[in-house]
Amino acid sequence: MERKFSGKIWKFGNDIDTDTIIPGKRGTIPTIEEMKKYAFELLKPEFGQTVSAGDILVAGTNFGCGSSREQAATVLSYNGVRCIIAKSFARIFFRNAFNSGILLLQCDGIQDVCEGGDIVTVDVDSRTISVNGHEFRVGEVPDNLFEIVSNGGLIEDTKKRLAEGIKKLPVTPLTIEQCRKTGYTLAEKLLKKNAGKEHVEPGDIVITRPDMFMIHDIYTPYLVDTLQRMGAESIDDPDRVTIIWDHCMPAAVAKNDSEHYDAGLELAEKFGIRKLHIGQGICHSIMHEEKYARPGEVATATDSHTTTYGGAGVFCSGIGTAEMAAALITGELWFKVPNAIKIVLNGHLQEGVLSKDVILKILGDLRADGGQYKSLEFTGPAAHEMSMEARFTVANMALEAGAKCGLFEADEKTAEYYGIPLEDIDWICVDEDAKYEKVLTYDVGELEPQLSCPQGVDNVHPLSEVLGTEMDEVYLGSCTNGSIEDLAIAAKIMEGKKVADGLRFIVVPATNRVFKEAIERGYIKTFIEAGGVICHPCCGLCCGMPYGLMTDDERILSTANRNFIGRQGTKKTKSYLCSPAVAAATAIAGVVAAPVKHLMLS
């Protein structure tokens, strides 16, 4: 790749998410070559047919937010996009784009002086971009990242490393006493422990050796292809890998989904991977249910909501397929140490208010990019009062503020859940002398239920402002709110009642284990007798797969984690997010309703 080049501009606005770049329903097309023509089909349907090699995208803030879908970067690379200039980038997309051979440049100002079709010139050495007589400075591109781009992406770069022989950095594990040294954020503590560093600070690049890698079925064909292209004959440690079939189980697209199933089996057989979960439930729920991601460890997966395990004090973040392939081969993965925001949760949640309401409130305050590449670290009495399932819910959705991770302290509940002596993990705590970018403090006792309204997770309103809004469907499930605790809350509200006439109520337990326990406890019977539809544990509607897809102008209230345009139906579907308590109350009333009559509403 030249260090000075020019290209035609395609101009975009703020918060261009990965579902906009490549819709979720196109995410299972087996080949990128076929998939690329659907890039931006909901926003700029002409893009896939008229984009030219060397074109440059110019956008606003938070470009590439949302899902970790690596295809969002890959389809742009396959369409010939050479460079993207934006005010800011979502953290996972940032990695995926470089790994796909696209140069990313952060610049605030060019957006005001250019239009689509203009020609922009990029000079990497002088760190400038120019258009229409205006010149702007941009940040330095590290040589290692420019080399990945110059080599055509991470695949070619890894092939080069394989040919030269993989050389691993020696790591001396820290002792518990070294881990207990104060003055560090939770993210810093977890990364320095894994990397064997006695000191790290924000901005440092550390080489980690993740304790667990997770791959789900959406990505298996691309991972098989990538490993083949890299020339991999083996991976570093098959025992640190699990494959989970949850997005395409059961099949939603007859032409494509079977290929994902077969590719997962091919990966397992070729590389000796034995931790397999076929149709047993949602990947993130299985990860903590099976104790694959444990307190004090580092875990990564091919999915953005990998942040879930941070509820147990795990440093966890999603990566793309190319980076997963490289990490499986080398056993190593680099991370930039993030800045951190401390979130203090005081008080006690009133009846009918859940941890989902807490994280929705925080997302509404931070906005979709307010935690961009930050570690959101939760502490305070209300944080420790939360169950493990409630903590996983909060950590799961920290991602929706752009966070690198969402972390809770380890305490007696954590130790009991994982069967670990507390003294082994008591260092996973918030230090008063740690350096935080800022501190947010909430009295959760003053909080009423919150709803995320169309069309964005950070469009949050208190329940009192949305009461009475008619719904066509209510969805209870997802890795965010499909736990046995979530089903118990909804079943208690719905016991002896009926779903409103004309409303569809769909329940998807997170895992088979949750499903069986819900049967034993009578929750499933309660939902069926109320008029609900019970579906097999899987990602389902949350990621735009089967079980309740919506049509134009229909409204859905969901306990899932995203309500992006087109994600749960058509681009005209109106999607709302809420807690299981509000979902149950609404299913009965047919309109958005309070789960407890005496609930204090502002």
FIDO-643871 format. One record per residue (C-alpha): residue in three letters; residue number from 1; x, y, z. Coordinates in steps of 0.1 Angstrom, whole numbers, plus 5000, padded with zeros to 4 digits. Example, Ala and Ser with C-alpha at 12.3 -4.5 7.8 and 13.67 -1.06 7.14 Angstrom:
residues 2
r|k|px|py|pz
ALA|1|5123|4955|5078
SER|2|5137|4989|5071
This chain:
residues 602
r|k|px|py|pz
MET|1|5000|5000|5000
GLU|2|5013|5034|4991
ARG|3|5020|5059|5019
LYS|4|5004|5087|4999
PHE|5|4972|5081|4979
SER|6|4939|5097|4968
GLY|7|4904|5084|4966
LYS|8|4867|5092|4960
ILE|9|4846|5100|4991
TRP|10|4815|5081|5003
LYS|11|4801|5102|5031
PHE|12|4783|5089|5062
GLY|13|4769|5103|5095
ASN|14|4774|5093|5131
ASP|15|4769|5059|5148
ILE|16|4771|5038|5116
ASP|17|4767|5003|5132
THR|18|4778|4970|5118
ASP|19|4741|4960|5111
THR|20|4740|4990|5088
ILE|21|4772|4981|5071
ILE|22|4761|4945|5065
PRO|23|4726|4935|5078
GLY|24|4725|4906|5103
LYS|25|4702|4886|5079
ARG|26|4731|4887|5054
GLY|27|4756|4876|5079
THR|28|4753|4838|5072
ILE|29|4760|4841|5034
PRO|30|4789|4816|5032
THR|31|4813|4837|5010
ILE|32|4823|4873|5013
GLU|33|4824|4877|4976
GLU|34|4787|4871|4975
MET|35|4780|4890|5007
LYS|36|4798|4922|4996
LYS|37|4770|4934|4973
TYR|38|4747|4938|5003
ALA|39|4770|4964|5020
PHE|40|4749|4994|5032
GLU|41|4718|4980|5015
LEU|42|4695|4996|5040
LEU|43|4712|5030|5039
LYS|44|4729|5033|5005
PRO|45|4716|5004|4984
GLU|46|4736|5016|4954
PHE|47|4769|5012|4973
GLY|48|4775|4975|4965
GLN|49|4771|4980|4928
THR|50|4789|5014|4923
VAL|51|4818|5015|4948
SER|52|4852|5014|4932
ALA|53|4886|5001|4943
GLY|54|4904|5028|4962
ASP|55|4873|5047|4974
ILE|56|4875|5062|5009
LEU|57|4847|5065|5035
VAL|58|4843|5097|5055
ALA|59|4821|5095|5086
GLY|60|4812|5110|5120
THR|61|4815|5095|5154
ASN|62|4815|5059|5165
PHE|63|4818|5043|5131
GLY|64|4814|5005|5132
CYS|65|4795|5004|5165
GLY|66|4773|4975|5175
SER|67|4780|4938|5168
SER|68|4816|4925|5165
ARG|69|4806|4912|5130
GLU|70|4840|4911|5112
GLN|71|4822|4908|5079
ALA|72|4813|4945|5083
ALA|73|4850|4953|5077
THR|74|4856|4924|5053
VAL|75|4828|4934|5029
LEU|76|4843|4969|5027
SER|77|4877|4955|5020
TYR|78|4864|4931|4994
ASN|79|4845|4961|4978
GLY|80|4879|4979|4975
VAL|81|4876|5004|5003
ARG|82|4912|5015|5010
CYS|83|4907|5039|5039
ILE|84|4881|5051|5064
ILE|85|4883|5086|5080
ALA|86|4860|5092|5109
LYS|87|4857|5113|5141
SER|88|4859|5081|5161
PHE|89|4857|5043|5156
ALA|90|4841|5015|5176
ARG|91|4868|4995|5193
ILE|92|4862|4961|5177
PHE|93|4856|4975|5142
PHE|94|4889|4993|5146
ARG|95|4908|4960|5151
ASN|96|4887|4942|5124
ALA|97|4893|4969|5098
PHE|98|4931|4969|5102
ASN|99|4931|4931|5102
SER|100|4911|4933|5069
GLY|101|4937|4956|5053
ILE|102|4918|4989|5057
LEU|103|4937|5020|5070
LEU|104|4917|5039|5096
LEU|105|4924|5076|5104
GLN|106|4907|5096|5131
CYS|107|4899|5132|5121
ASP|108|4874|5158|5133
GLY|109|4868|5185|5108
ILE|110|4869|5170|5073
GLN|111|4833|5160|5076
ASP|112|4823|5197|5074
VAL|113|4842|5205|5042
CYS|114|4835|5176|5019
GLU|115|4807|5158|5002
GLY|116|4803|5124|4986
GLY|117|4822|5122|4953
ASP|118|4849|5147|4964
ILE|119|4885|5135|4962
VAL|120|4906|5133|4994
THR|121|4943|5128|4996
VAL|122|4960|5109|5024
ASP|123|4997|5113|5033
VAL|124|5007|5088|5060
ASP|125|5043|5102|5064
SER|126|5032|5138|5069
ARG|127|5002|5127|5089
THR|128|4978|5148|5069
ILE|129|4946|5145|5048
SER|130|4935|5172|5024
VAL|131|4903|5179|5005
ASN|132|4888|5209|4987
GLY|133|4918|5231|4997
HIS|134|4916|5222|5034
GLU|135|4943|5202|5053
PHE|136|4939|5183|5085
ARG|137|4963|5165|5108
VAL|138|4958|5129|5118
GLY|139|4974|5106|5143
GLU|140|5004|5085|5137
VAL|141|4998|5050|5123
PRO|142|5021|5025|5142
ASP|143|5044|5006|5119
ASN|144|5031|4972|5129
LEU|145|4995|4982|5120
PHE|146|5006|4998|5087
GLU|147|5025|4967|5079
ILE|148|4994|4946|5084
VAL|149|4975|4969|5060
SER|150|5004|4969|5035
ASN|151|5005|4931|5036
GLY|152|4968|4930|5027
GLY|153|4956|4922|5062
LEU|154|4963|4899|5092
ILE|155|4960|4867|5071
GLU|156|4991|4875|5050
ASP|157|5009|4889|5081
THR|158|5003|4856|5100
LYS|159|5014|4835|5071
LYS|160|5047|4854|5072
ARG|161|5050|4847|5110
LEU|162|5043|4810|5104
ALA|163|5069|4808|5077
GLU|164|5095|4824|5100
GLY|165|5085|4803|5130
ILE|166|5062|4814|5159
LYS|167|5083|4830|5186
LYS|168|5064|4834|5219
LEU|169|5072|4860|5246
PRO|170|5082|4844|5279
VAL|171|5057|4851|5307
THR|172|5064|4849|5344
PRO|173|5030|4847|5362
LEU|174|5024|4872|5390
THR|175|5019|4859|5425
ILE|176|4987|4866|5445
GLU|177|5007|4892|5465
GLN|178|5018|4909|5434
CYS|179|4982|4909|5422
ARG|180|4971|4926|5454
LYS|181|4993|4956|5448
THR|182|4969|4986|5449
GLY|183|4967|5017|5426
TYR|184|4953|4999|5396
THR|185|4919|4997|5379
LEU|186|4903|4963|5375
ALA|187|4912|4961|5338
GLU|188|4948|4970|5346
LYS|189|4950|4943|5373
LEU|190|4936|4916|5351
LEU|191|4958|4924|5321
LYS|192|4990|4927|5341
LYS|193|4984|4894|5358
ASN|194|4979|4876|5325
ALA|195|5008|4893|5308
GLY|196|5031|4889|5337
LYS|197|5037|4926|5341
GLU|198|5041|4943|5375
HIS|199|5030|4976|5361
VAL|200|5007|4987|5332
GLU|201|4989|5019|5324
PRO|202|4963|5031|5299
GLY|203|4977|5031|5263
ASP|204|5002|5004|5269
ILE|205|5001|4975|5245
VAL|206|5004|4941|5263
ILE|207|5007|4907|5249
THR|208|4983|4883|5267
ARG|209|4978|4846|5266
PRO|210|4940|4842|5269
ASP|211|4928|4815|5292
MET|212|4898|4806|5269
PHE|213|4888|4812|5233
MET|214|4852|4808|5222
ILE|215|4839|4805|5186
HIS|216|4802|4805|5177
ASP|217|4787|4791|5146
ILE|218|4782|4823|5127
TYR|219|4819|4825|5122
THR|220|4829|4789|5117
PRO|221|4830|4788|5078
TYR|222|4851|4820|5078
LEU|223|4874|4807|5105
VAL|224|4880|4774|5086
ASP|225|4888|4794|5054
THR|226|4911|4818|5073
LEU|227|4930|4791|5090
GLN|228|4935|4774|5057
ARG|229|4947|4806|5040
MET|230|4971|4811|5069
GLY|231|4984|4776|5064
ALA|232|4977|4764|5099
GLU|233|4981|4727|5105
SER|234|4976|4729|5143
ILE|235|4966|4754|5170
ASP|236|4984|4763|5202
ASP|237|4961|4747|5228
PRO|238|4928|4730|5218
ASP|239|4919|4727|5255
ARG|240|4916|4764|5257
VAL|241|4890|4765|5229
THR|242|4852|4759|5228
ILE|243|4828|4759|5198
ILE|244|4792|4767|5205
TRP|245|4764|4764|5179
ASP|246|4737|4789|5189
HIS|247|4731|4815|5161
CYS|248|4722|4791|5133
MET|249|4706|4764|5156
PRO|250|4679|4756|5146
ALA|251|4684|4765|5109
ALA|252|4669|4798|5098
VAL|253|4683|4799|5062
ALA|254|4683|4765|5045
LYS|255|4709|4774|5020
ASN|256|4735|4787|5045
ASP|257|4731|4774|5080
SER|258|4741|4738|5074
GLU|259|4775|4751|5062
HIS|260|4781|4767|5096
TYR|261|4772|4735|5114
ASP|262|4795|4714|5092
ALA|263|4823|4740|5095
GLY|264|4822|4738|5133
LEU|265|4826|4700|5132
GLU|266|4854|4704|5107
LEU|267|4873|4728|5130
ALA|268|4868|4705|5160
GLU|269|4880|4674|5141
LYS|270|4910|4690|5125
PHE|271|4923|4708|5155
GLY|272|4913|4685|5183
ILE|273|4888|4708|5200
ARG|274|4867|4688|5225
LYS|275|4846|4715|5242
LEU|276|4816|4714|5219
HIS|277|4781|4726|5226
ILE|278|4757|4719|5197
GLY|279|4723|4735|5202
GLN|280|4726|4736|5240
GLY|281|4719|4773|5243
ILE|282|4734|4808|5239
CYS|283|4772|4810|5238
HIS|284|4777|4837|5265
SER|285|4754|4820|5289
ILE|286|4771|4787|5284
MET|287|4805|4803|5289
HIS|288|4798|4812|5325
GLU|289|4774|4783|5331
GLU|290|4802|4758|5322
LYS|291|4828|4780|5341
TYR|292|4849|4784|5310
ALA|293|4856|4821|5318
ARG|294|4867|4823|5354
PRO|295|4874|4853|5378
GLY|296|4909|4868|5372
GLU|297|4913|4853|5337
VAL|298|4913|4867|5302
ALA|299|4888|4854|5277
THR|300|4879|4863|5242
ALA|301|4854|4852|5216
THR|302|4841|4860|5181
ASP|303|4812|4881|5194
SER|304|4808|4916|5208
HIS|305|4788|4906|5239
THR|306|4818|4887|5252
THR|307|4819|4915|5278
THR|308|4792|4894|5297
TYR|309|4818|4874|5317
GLY|310|4831|4907|5332
GLY|311|4803|4902|5358
ALA|312|4826|4877|5374
GLY|313|4857|4898|5372
VAL|314|4870|4884|5338
PHE|315|4888|4906|5313
CYS|316|4868|4897|5282
SER|317|4863|4913|5248
GLY|318|4852|4903|5213
ILE|319|4875|4899|5183
GLY|320|4870|4891|5146
THR|321|4876|4860|5127
ALA|322|4911|4868|5113
GLU|323|4923|4878|5147
MET|324|4908|4847|5163
ALA|325|4926|4825|5137
ALA|326|4959|4842|5144
ALA|327|4954|4840|5182
LEU|328|4945|4803|5180
ILE|329|4977|4796|5161
THR|330|5000|4817|5183
GLY|331|4981|4814|5216
GLU|332|4987|4852|5220
LEU|333|4966|4883|5216
TRP|334|4975|4920|5221
PHE|335|4954|4944|5240
LYS|336|4957|4981|5245
VAL|337|4952|4989|5282
PRO|338|4920|5009|5284
ASN|339|4911|5039|5305
ALA|340|4885|5032|5330
ILE|341|4852|5048|5343
LYS|342|4842|5039|5379
ILE|343|4805|5035|5383
VAL|344|4794|5036|5420
LEU|345|4759|5020|5426
ASN|346|4745|5031|5460
GLY|347|4711|5024|5476
HIS|348|4688|4995|5471
LEU|349|4666|4987|5440
GLN|350|4629|4991|5447
GLU|351|4606|4962|5438
GLY|352|4601|4959|5401
VAL|353|4634|4975|5392
LEU|354|4662|4952|5380
SER|355|4698|4953|5369
LYS|356|4686|4957|5333
ASP|357|4671|4991|5343
VAL|358|4704|5001|5359
ILE|359|4725|4995|5328
LEU|360|4699|5011|5305
LYS|361|4699|5042|5327
ILE|362|4737|5043|5325
LEU|363|4736|5038|5287
GLY|364|4712|5066|5283
ASP|365|4736|5089|5302
LEU|366|4768|5077|5286
ARG|367|4753|5074|5251
ALA|368|4765|5049|5225
ASP|369|4801|5061|5224
GLY|370|4805|5074|5259
GLY|371|4825|5044|5270
GLN|372|4845|5040|5238
TYR|373|4874|5017|5245
LYS|374|4869|5022|5282
SER|375|4866|4997|5310
LEU|376|4833|5003|5329
GLU|377|4840|4992|5365
PHE|378|4810|4987|5388
THR|379|4812|4990|5426
GLY|380|4792|5001|5456
PRO|381|4766|4984|5478
ALA|382|4740|4979|5450
ALA|383|4766|4962|5428
HIS|384|4774|4937|5455
GLU|385|4737|4931|5462
MET|386|4732|4920|5426
SER|387|4731|4883|5419
MET|388|4757|4868|5395
GLU|389|4730|4866|5368
ALA|390|4722|4903|5374
ARG|391|4759|4912|5371
PHE|392|4762|4893|5338
THR|393|4733|4914|5325
VAL|394|4750|4947|5333
ALA|395|4784|4935|5320
ASN|396|4767|4922|5288
MET|397|4753|4956|5279
ALA|398|4784|4977|5289
LEU|399|4794|4970|5253
GLU|400|4765|4992|5240
ALA|401|4783|5023|5253
GLY|402|4813|5012|5232
ALA|403|4831|4998|5263
LYS|404|4861|4974|5259
CYS|405|4848|4955|5290
GLY|406|4824|4958|5319
LEU|407|4839|4946|5352
PHE|408|4825|4938|5386
GLU|409|4846|4931|5417
ALA|410|4849|4896|5430
ASP|411|4832|4888|5463
GLU|412|4816|4860|5483
LYS|413|4789|4855|5456
THR|414|4816|4852|5429
ALA|415|4836|4827|5449
GLU|416|4805|4806|5456
TYR|417|4793|4806|5420
TYR|418|4827|4793|5407
GLY|419|4837|4772|5437
ILE|420|4868|4793|5443
PRO|421|4883|4803|5477
LEU|422|4876|4840|5481
GLU|423|4913|4846|5491
ASP|424|4924|4835|5456
ILE|425|4903|4863|5439
ASP|426|4900|4890|5465
TRP|427|4925|4911|5446
ILE|428|4898|4917|5420
CYS|429|4886|4948|5438
VAL|430|4883|4985|5431
ASP|431|4913|5004|5446
GLU|432|4906|5038|5460
ASP|433|4940|5050|5448
ALA|434|4935|5038|5412
LYS|435|4934|5064|5384
TYR|436|4899|5066|5368
GLU|437|4891|5089|5339
LYS|438|4859|5098|5358
VAL|439|4835|5085|5384
LEU|440|4797|5082|5380
THR|441|4776|5078|5411
TYR|442|4740|5065|5411
ASP|443|4714|5061|5439
VAL|444|4695|5031|5424
GLY|445|4668|5035|5450
GLU|446|4655|5065|5430
LEU|447|4655|5045|5398
GLU|448|4623|5035|5380
PRO|449|4622|5009|5351
GLN|450|4639|5021|5319
LEU|451|4631|5014|5283
SER|452|4654|5018|5253
CYS|453|4632|5032|5225
PRO|454|4635|5031|5187
GLN|455|4660|5031|5171
GLY|456|4691|5029|5193
VAL|457|4701|5014|5226
ASP|458|4710|5048|5241
ASN|459|4676|5063|5233
VAL|460|4665|5056|5269
HIS|461|4634|5069|5287
PRO|462|4619|5062|5321
LEU|463|4589|5039|5321
SER|464|4566|5067|5331
GLU|465|4572|5084|5297
VAL|466|4564|5052|5277
LEU|467|4535|5038|5296
GLY|468|4505|5028|5275
THR|469|4525|5023|5242
GLU|470|4509|4995|5223
MET|471|4529|4964|5215
ASP|472|4525|4936|5189
GLU|473|4550|4913|5204
VAL|474|4570|4907|5236
TYR|475|4602|4887|5236
LEU|476|4617|4872|5268
GLY|477|4652|4857|5263
SER|478|4687|4864|5250
CYS|479|4721|4862|5268
THR|480|4711|4894|5285
ASN|481|4679|4882|5302
GLY|482|4673|4845|5295
SER|483|4685|4832|5329
ILE|484|4665|4812|5353
GLU|485|4663|4843|5375
ASP|486|4649|4863|5346
LEU|487|4623|4836|5339
ALA|488|4614|4834|5375
ILE|489|4607|4871|5377
ALA|490|4585|4870|5346
ALA|491|4566|4838|5357
LYS|492|4558|4853|5391
ILE|493|4541|4883|5374
MET|494|4523|4862|5348
GLU|495|4511|4834|5371
GLY|496|4473|4829|5366
LYS|497|4471|4856|5340
LYS|498|4466|4856|5302
VAL|499|4486|4873|5274
ALA|500|4467|4902|5259
ASP|501|4445|4894|5229
GLY|502|4464|4900|5196
LEU|503|4498|4901|5212
ARG|504|4525|4875|5206
PHE|505|4545|4865|5236
ILE|506|4577|4845|5229
VAL|507|4600|4829|5255
VAL|508|4635|4816|5248
PRO|509|4654|4802|5278
ALA|510|4691|4810|5275
THR|511|4704|4773|5278
ASN|512|4691|4738|5280
ARG|513|4700|4738|5317
VAL|514|4679|4769|5323
PHE|515|4651|4754|5302
LYS|516|4650|4721|5322
GLU|517|4651|4740|5355
ALA|518|4623|4763|5343
ILE|519|4602|4732|5335
GLU|520|4609|4717|5370
ARG|521|4599|4749|5387
GLY|522|4567|4753|5367
TYR|523|4577|4785|5349
ILE|524|4573|4770|5315
LYS|525|4538|4758|5324
THR|526|4529|4793|5336
PHE|527|4540|4808|5303
ILE|528|4522|4782|5282
GLU|529|4490|4786|5302
ALA|530|4492|4823|5298
GLY|531|4493|4819|5260
GLY|532|4530|4822|5254
VAL|533|4551|4804|5228
ILE|534|4582|4785|5241
CYS|535|4612|4781|5218
HIS|536|4644|4762|5219
PRO|537|4674|4778|5236
CYS|538|4693|4798|5210
CYS|539|4701|4834|5200
GLY|540|4669|4836|5179
LEU|541|4652|4869|5174
CYS|542|4679|4888|5193
CYS|543|4702|4885|5163
GLY|544|4675|4886|5137
MET|545|4671|4848|5134
PRO|546|4638|4829|5138
TYR|547|4612|4831|5165
GLY|548|4592|4862|5160
LEU|549|4606|4884|5132
MET|550|4585|4916|5128
THR|551|4572|4935|5098
ASP|552|4567|4972|5089
ASP|553|4554|4995|5117
GLU|554|4550|4966|5142
ARG|555|4563|4972|5177
ILE|556|4582|4947|5198
LEU|557|4593|4949|5234
SER|558|4623|4927|5240
THR|559|4647|4918|5269
ALA|560|4675|4915|5243
ASN|561|4705|4939|5241
ARG|562|4700|4957|5208
ASN|563|4673|4975|5189
PHE|564|4692|4986|5158
ILE|565|4672|4993|5127
GLY|566|4662|4961|5109
ARG|567|4677|4938|5135
GLN|568|4645|4922|5146
GLY|569|4625|4926|5114
THR|570|4623|4952|5087
LYS|571|4639|4987|5088
LYS|572|4604|5000|5097
THR|573|4600|4977|5127
LYS|574|4599|4997|5160
SER|575|4620|4979|5186
TYR|576|4621|4986|5224
LEU|577|4642|4970|5251
CYS|578|4633|4964|5287
SER|579|4637|4942|5318
PRO|580|4619|4908|5322
ALA|581|4596|4924|5348
VAL|582|4584|4951|5323
ALA|583|4582|4925|5295
ALA|584|4559|4903|5316
ALA|585|4536|4931|5327
THR|586|4534|4944|5291
ALA|587|4526|4909|5277
ILE|588|4495|4908|5300
ALA|589|4484|4944|5294
GLY|590|4491|4946|5257
VAL|591|4506|4980|5263
VAL|592|4538|4991|5281
ALA|593|4529|4986|5318
ALA|594|4546|4988|5352
PRO|595|4554|4954|5368
VAL|596|4544|4966|5403
LYS|597|4513|4988|5408
HIS|598|4528|5008|5437
LEU|599|4561|5014|5418
MET|600|4574|5050|5423
LEU|601|4573|5066|5389
SER|602|4587|5101|5382
